[in-house]
């Protein structure tokens, strides 16, 4: 699939498959910092997404809004699949 997308001039996020980006965000707190785990899910448009986390949804929305974070994720060419 990676080769077919590359041959078509597309990146993995431009495929028709659902996308799931796993994120771990360090939360600065007094004492030891904690880490929040969450996921960004989208189909075809990275601007239309859903956040799944047991932590603050806004934390992940804010991270996804950072241009450098999105650029790094959307430029990724490796596809890692999951069995459902």
Buried (B, 14 or more C-beta within 10 A) or exposed (E): EEEEBEEEEEBBBEBEEEBEBEBEBEEEEEEEEEEBEBBBEBEEEBEEBEBEBEBBEEBBEEBBEEEEBBEEBBEEEEBEEEEE
